[in-house]
């Protein structure tokens, strides 16, 4: 029993590290839309990891991944926005609980997609609103600039998650469904 708990912990660390790396380096690919704001397909990766593994993986992958993106992007590290990405990951991490882990049973339908998209918008709006407020108070950024960044980020991230994230979740559900169809035929004995 202790070994399986230890292995579960190791698995959680590995999954989180992979999620952070994919989100972080994937975040370098984007279309600039406003000051230090890009249309970022990597948001779908964050939603995928958070939507499958939950809020802890979501928060850490979002926070560390965003720090990686900032470190390599050239515009400097913005801890406030990395924290916002962590919050987004944590909130999207509620998806498995809300959907009763249907995806792990190979199920991802229209209702699940609607939940993912709605949860993504709420998470992006709240998480990055906190980032914008932190920028205003701690970095002295103009309020109109950070609110504009937050609104553009919330909408564009939700679109990326709605399109790419939904496709990824469908593929993951299909993979889980395929695994469940595998059975061992015990009637044949090995020689």
C-alpha positions in Angstrom: 0.0 0.0 0.0 2.8 2.4 0.9 4.5 1.7 -2.4 1.4 2.5 -4.4 1.0 5.8 -2.5 4.6 6.7 -3.2 4.1 5.8 -6.8 1.0 8.0 -6.9 3.1 10.9 -5.5 5.8 10.3 -8.1 3.2 10.1 -10.9 1.7 13.4 -9.7 5.1 15.1 -9.7 5.9 13.8 -13.2 2.5 14.8 -14.6 2.8 18.2 -13.1 6.3 18.7 -14.5 5.2 17.6 -18.0 2.2 19.9 -17.8 4.3 22.9 -16.8 6.9 22.2 -19.5 4.3 21.8 -22.2 2.3 24.8 -21.2 5.4 26.9 -20.6 7.2 26.2 -23.8 4.0 26.0 -25.7 3.2 29.5 -24.5 6.1 30.8 -26.6 3.9 30.1 -29.6 1.3 32.8 -29.9 -0.2 35.7 -31.9 0.4 39.1 -30.3 -2.9 40.9 -29.7 -2.1 43.6 -27.1 0.7 44.7 -24.8 2.4 41.5 -23.6 -0.8 39.6 -24.5 -1.0 36.8 -27.0 -3.5 34.5 -28.4 -2.0 31.3 -26.9 -3.0 27.8 -28.0 -1.0 26.4 -25.1 -4.0 27.3 -22.8 -5.6 24.1 -24.2 -2.7 22.2 -22.7 -3.2 23.8 -19.3 -6.9 23.0 -19.5 -6.2 19.4 -20.5 -3.9 18.7 -17.6 -6.1 20.5 -15.1 -9.2 19.0 -16.5 -7.8 15.4 -16.1 -5.6 15.6 -13.0 -7.4 18.3 -11.0 -6.6 21.6 -9.2 -3.2 20.9 -7.7 -1.7 19.8 -11.0 -3.6 22.7 -12.7 -2.3 25.4 -10.3 1.4 24.2 -10.3 1.4 23.6 -14.1 -0.2 27.0 -14.7 2.1 28.9 -12.4 5.4 27.3 -13.3 4.5 27.1 -17.0 3.7 30.8 -17.1 7.0 31.5 -15.4 8.8 29.5 -18.1 7.0 31.4 -20.9 7.9 34.7 -19.3 11.5 33.7 -18.7 12.0 32.8 -22.4 9.7 35.3 -24.1 11.8 38.4 -23.6 9.3 40.7 -21.9 10.3 39.7 -18.4 8.8 37.6 -15.6 5.4 38.8 -14.4 4.7 36.8 -11.2 1.2 38.4 -11.0 0.2 36.8 -14.3 1.9 33.5 -13.5 -0.2 33.5 -10.3 -3.3 34.2 -12.5 -2.4 31.2 -14.7 -2.0 29.1 -11.6 -5.5 30.2 -10.5 -6.9 29.4 -13.9 -5.4 25.9 -13.8 -6.7 25.4 -10.3 -10.3 26.5 -11.2 -10.4 24.4 -14.4 -9.1 21.6 -12.1 -12.6 21.5 -10.7 -13.7 19.9 -14.0 -13.1 16.2 -13.0 -15.1 16.7 -9.8 -18.0 18.5 -11.5 -18.3 15.9 -14.2 -17.7 13.0 -11.8 -14.6 12.0 -13.8 -16.7 10.9 -16.8 -13.7 11.5 -19.0 -11.8 8.7 -17.3 -14.7 6.5 -18.2 -14.3 7.4 -21.8 -17.1 9.9 -21.8 -16.9 13.5 -23.1 -20.1 14.8 -24.7 -21.7 18.2 -25.4 -22.6 18.8 -21.8 -19.0 18.1 -20.7 -17.7 20.5 -23.5 -20.2 23.2 -22.2 -19.0 22.7 -18.7 -15.3 22.9 -19.8 -15.9 26.1 -21.8 -18.0 27.8 -19.0 -15.5 26.8 -16.4 -12.7 28.1 -18.6 -14.3 31.5 -19.1 -15.0 31.9 -15.3 -11.5 30.8 -14.4 -9.8 33.0 -17.0 -12.0 36.0 -16.0 -11.4 35.6 -12.3 -7.8 34.5 -12.4 -6.6 37.2 -14.7 -8.7 39.9 -13.0 -6.7 39.1 -9.9 -3.5 39.4 -12.0 -4.7 42.8 -13.4 -5.4 44.1 -9.9 -2.0 42.9 -8.6 -0.3 44.7 -11.6 -2.2 47.9 -10.8 -1.3 47.9 -7.1 2.2 46.3 -7.1 3.7 47.4 -10.4 1.8 50.7 -10.9 0.5 49.6 -14.3 -2.3 51.8 -15.7 -5.7 50.4 -14.8 -7.2 50.7 -18.3 -4.2 48.7 -19.7 -4.4 45.8 -17.3 -8.2 45.6 -17.5 -7.9 45.5 -21.3 -5.3 42.8 -21.1 -7.5 40.8 -18.7 -10.6 41.0 -21.0 -8.6 40.1 -24.1 -6.9 37.3 -22.3 -10.1 35.9 -20.8 -11.9 35.8 -24.1 -9.0 34.6 -26.3 -8.0 31.9 -23.8 -11.6 30.7 -23.6 -11.7 30.5 -27.4 -8.5 28.5 -27.5 -9.7 26.1 -24.8 -13.1 25.9 -26.4 -11.7 24.8 -29.7 -8.4 23.0 -29.1 -9.1 22.0 -25.5 -12.4 20.3 -26.5 -10.7 18.4 -29.3 -8.0 17.3 -26.9 -10.5 16.1 -24.3 -12.5 14.2 -27.0 -9.3 12.4 -28.0 -8.4 11.6 -24.3 -11.9 10.3 -23.7 -11.6 8.2 -26.9 -8.2 6.8 -25.6 -9.8 5.9 -22.2 -12.7 4.3 -23.9 -10.3 2.2 -26.1 -8.4 1.1 -23.0 -11.7 -0.1 -21.3 -12.5 -2.3 -24.3 -9.3 -4.3 -23.8 -10.0 -7.6 -22.0 -8.0 -10.6 -21.2 -9.4 -13.8 -22.7 -8.9 -16.2 -19.9 -10.3 -19.1 -21.9 -7.1 -19.5 -23.8 -4.3 -21.0 -21.8 -0.7 -20.2 -22.7 1.5 -23.2 -23.6 
